Amino acid sequence: MPIKIKSKPDLSPKRIRKFVKPFLVPPGGKVRLPDDFDPTSTGGYNREDGAGAQQILEAGITLLADYQARLAAQSTHAVLVILQAMDAAGKDGTIRHVMSGVNPQGVDVSGFKVPSADELAHDYLWRYQAKIPARGRIGIFNRSYYEEVLVVRVHPQLLKTQKLPDGAAGQEGAGDGIWQRRFREINNYERYLSDNGVRIVKLFLNLSREAQRERFVSRIDQPSKNWKFTASDVRERAFWDAYQA
């Protein structure tokens, strides 16, 4: 049933928790896409209720700006927002729309593409640690260290570029051991950040394979979006099932 928008949106903690609950993955929970989460879900909103959804967004941005001011004033914690998604799921648009009303001087946005030679000369978490926000600030990761157990796991040959010690990558660079170790290392790393005042918000933007195809076609058909389309988008699409596993 579509959500009915009141004159003043209810953004109380209780209301927010109720809205978010269907999309939460509990600690230690297992997820299988697309079965566990419908990629077409809009959280109770529909296209006909665009004005109402916009009203909620604007109220949320105002609330976010207020919390940002408190965060900066106290300077005891930082907030790290991690955005992960398949290509064309809308990471850039989410950052642009949701963060439009906050003070840009207190926000750091970091995108992580193919590692540089300098980054590959360090451990795999090094380039991410360098971008962790200072206390009082908000940091946004457009992709993150989860790529090290996503893209690299789908393409284990990439381990050879990371200059790991002999045996560190498992047999032929694709043994399950390295992934279990990295899962543990990432969990420990996030625990370390949390213990030091960094609050981490992890978001996965879900979309269907058909929706991705439509967005790729749009990037080709619309000259203003041509710059967003690359040959790697097509290559990675061939590994869709592996990324969903």
Buried (B, 14 or more C-beta within 10 A) or exposed (E): EEBEBEEEBEBEEEEEEEBEEEEEEEEEEEEEBEEEBEBEEEEEBEEEBEEBBEBBBEBBBEBBBEEBEEBBEEEEBBBBBBBBBBBBBBBBEBBEEBBEBBEEEBBBBBBBEEBEEEBBEBEBBBBBEEBBBEBBBBBBBBBBBBBBBBBBBBEBEBBEEBEBEEEEBBEEBBBEEBBEBBEEBBEEBBEEBEEEBBEBEBBBBBBBBEBBEEBBEEBEEEEEEEEBBEEEBEEBBEEEEEBEE
